[in-house]
């Protein structure tokens, strides 16, 4: 009986201590899925938009099928497809993050992704909107060159007001949401890493 008590005490001492704080692993997985799904849904919408633009281009009357209009529509579609490819690449990078690794390695993978995403945003958003607004400007000018000047100006004001709103408000808001999810993942992993040290 004495030996059993000694064995039991030894077993209790050798037990791995469970971390005091309960890190919410499901929150990490949930944010990961949300980030991935945002990229996949955005890419799908952009691909569908690019295809729709090409279909519309083929249905135009021959009177308005000028070289500038066709060229600008092809460029707008290409911009949509390129942005979709970039978003799918982001989704793949999220998928490639290995959750089975140690908390410190898993954390490093997310930090690497965060660094990549910040670098990408630095050049991607401005280039995307500059190319899109340039091609759209050519398209609108060519399409509306025979209407009254005030109608053309109104069309440009409405179009570019929407683009400015989308860039400075909607785009920045979406970035904040994605950053909050990413920061949540990193924060939870930092806590988890600290607990297992």
N, C-alpha and C positions, 0 to 999 in steps of 0.2 A: 504494500500500500504506500509505503514511503517513496518507493521508486516512481510510482504513478504520480504522486504529488510533485516530485522533482521534475518529472517529464512535463507535467501540465504547466508548471511555473516557467520552465524553459521555453515551452511552446508559446506562452503568452508574451514573454519577453521578445521572442524572435518575430512576432507578428508585425507585419508592415502596417504602419500607422496610416489610417485613411485621412486624406486632407481635411482640415477643419472646415474650410469653406466649400460649399457645394457649387462647383462651377457648372454652369448650365451648358452642357455639351449640345443639347438640342437647339439652343439659341444660336450656337456657332453654325450648326448644320442648316438651320432655317435661314440665317443671313446668307450663307453660301449659296443656297438654292435660289434665293431672291436675286442675288447679284447675277448668277448664271442665267436665270430665266429672263431678267431684264434685258440682257444682251441678246439672248435668242429671240425674244419677242420683237425687239427693235430691229434686228437683222431681218426677220421674216417680213415685217412691215415695209422695210426699205426695199427688199427684193420685189415684193408685190407692187410697190409704187413704181419702181423702175420698169417692171413688165407692163404695168398699166400705161405709163407714158409712151412706151414703144408701140403698144396697141393703138393708142390714140393717134400717134403719129401716122400710122398706116391708114387710118380712116379719114384723115384730113382731105378736104377738097384740093384738087390740083392747083387752084389759084393761090392757096396759102402755103403750098409745099415748096417754099423757097429754101435755098441752101442755108441761109442763116437760121431759119426756124428748125429745119431738120437737124442741123449741126448742134444747135443749142439743146434740142430735146435728147439727142444721143448723149451729149455731155452730161446733162442732168441725170439721165438713166445710169450712165457710167459712174457718176458720183455716188448715186444711191447704192449701186452694186459694190463699189469699193468700200464704202462705209459699212455695208452689211458684212463684207469679208472681215473687216477689222473687228466688228462686234462679235462675230463667230470665233475669231482668234482669241478674243478676251474670254469668251465662254470656255474655250478649250483650255486656256491657261488656268482658269478656276477649276476645271475638271481634273487637271493634272496635279493639283495640290493633293499630296498624299496625307490623309488623315491618320493613317496607321503609324506614322513616325512618332518620335518622342515629341513632347510639347515644345521643346526649344527648336527642334528642326521644323516642326509644323508652323510655329510662329515665324521662323525665318522665311519660309516659303511665302507666307502672307505679306511679310514686309517687302520681299522682293516684288511681289505682285503690285503692292501699293506704290512702290517706286516706279515700276514700269508704267502703271496707269497714270501717274502724275506727269511723267515725261511725255507720254502719248497725248494727254489732254493739252499740254503746252503747245503742241504744234497742230494737233488734229482739228480741234474745234475752229480755230481761226481759218485754217486752210479750207475746211469743209464749207464754212459759210461764205468765204470770199469766192470760191469757185462756183458755188451754187447761186449766189446773188449775181455774179457776172453773167453766167449762162442764162439765168432768168431775165436779166436786164435786156440781153440781146433778143431773147424770145419775145418779150413784151413789146419792145420797140418795133420789131419787125412785124408783129401781129397787129399792132395798133397804129402804125404809121399813117394810115389813111383816115383816122378818126380825128375829131376835134382835139386841139391841144389840151384843153382842160380835162377831157376824158382820159387822155393818156397820162397826164400828170396825176389825176386821181387814182388811176390804176397803179402807178408807180408808188404813190404815197401809201396806199393801202397794203400793197405787197411788201414794201420794205419796212413799213411800220410793224407788220406781223413778224418779219424776219428778225428785226431788232428786239421785239418782245420775246420771241422764241430763244434768241441767243442770250440776252441779258437776264431774262427772268426764268423762263421755263428750263433752259439749259442749266443755269446755275443752281436752280432748285433741285433738279435731278442729280446733279453732281453732289450737292449737299446730302441728299438721301443716300446715295451710293457710298459716300465717304463715311456717313454715320454707321452704315451696316459694316463696312470694312473696319472702322475704328472699334466697333463692338466686338467683332471677331478677334482683333488683335488684343484688345483689353482682356477679354475672357481667357485667351491663350497665355497672356502675361501672368494672370492670376494662377492659372493652372501650372505654369512653369515654376512660379515662386513656391507653390505648395509642394512640388515634388523635388525641390532642391534640398 
